[in-house]
Amino acid sequence: MGSLPHIIEDCMGVLQLFSDGSIFRSKNIDFKMPIVNDTSILFRDYLFDKTHNLHLRLYKPTSMLPSNKKLPILFFIHGGGFCVGSRLWPNCHNCCLRLASGLNALVVAPDYRLAPEHRLPAAMEDGISAMQWLQAQAMRSENGSDAWLSSDEINFEQVFVMGDSSGGNIAHHLAVRFGAGSSGLAPVRVRGYILLAPFFGGVARTKSEEGPSEHLLNLEILDRFWRLSMPVGESRDHPLANPFGPASLNLEAVALDPMLVLAGSNELLKDRVEDYAKRLKQMGKNIKYIEFEGKQHGFFNNDPYSESADEVVELINKFMLENFA
């Protein structure tokens, strides 16, 4: 008689992989944060990918705009090491409420397939699919098919893509995939990308990775996320993990839209994020890197109404205004 299946990978009890290949995902997570009630923002869910049953959530300010002004669009891609997270989680929901109200923008928050059930590049493919859904809505908008996405109110030529952690990694790959000008998405026009501590990896350790663990994150967790999300047999130098790995695309020849990259000084990922921005800057890309002293991973996403979060919203607002047509 064989032994009972046992846990071989445990992501904080939220996700567990067993020795027989079975997977447990908890539906009773103690988030320790209330859901914000913001009556100035309406939200609504849409199915954007029938094949994979993927949904996204739109957040729309209720305040009236001047007759000559339309809402810009902010795509927000949640984090979670490619393994956990959802638009329904309180941290993502509260974050999107804050962005919609603080930026007076239509926020689009898509879900994507999670590992290990769906290893990379599934999440990247779903990010592309969500952007193509927006493109389809833009093409239909002039016919008045959906009041939430009417071209009378929404500016499909003023789109910004923001990703948090693994969502920041996805945002990077979307920037590379669509290139400067995002002509393949017309009539949608991406104007810039905002990467909040993008989740990049590599075989060689950085100083910050080897430094003190964070309150909610340590090197063991980071490595576990990579083991569960990478294609089987691949290392952390795979192009989807390491933008500067030995097999990665040479970004020097890739035209990119403007980027704003943010990180906390006490993050395990800090050195990788800073190096990413520095290298792209040296290549002549329009990229700005800002570090938040004393902050750890998720400082904005987990507390979007804090003083430092106010600063993040202000920086994003400035970035959007600078990159409007």
Buried (B, 14 or more C-beta within 10 A) or exposed (E): EEEEEEEEBBBEEBBBBBEEEEBEEEEEEEEEEEEBEBEEBEBEEBEBBEEBEBBBBBBBBEEEEEEEEBBBBBBBBBBBBBBBBBBEBBBBBBBBBBBBBBBBBBBBBBBBBBBBEBBBBBBBBBBBBBBBBBBEBBBEBEEEEBEBBBBEBBBBBBBBBBBBBBBBBBBBBBBBBBBBEBEEBEEBBBBBBBBBBBBBBBEEEBEBBEBEEBEEBBBEBBEBBBBBBBEEEBBBBBBBBBBBBEEBEEBEEBEBBBBBBBBBEBBBBBBBBBBBBEBBBEBEBBBBBEBBEEBBBBBBBBBBBBEBBBBBBEBBBEBBEEBEE
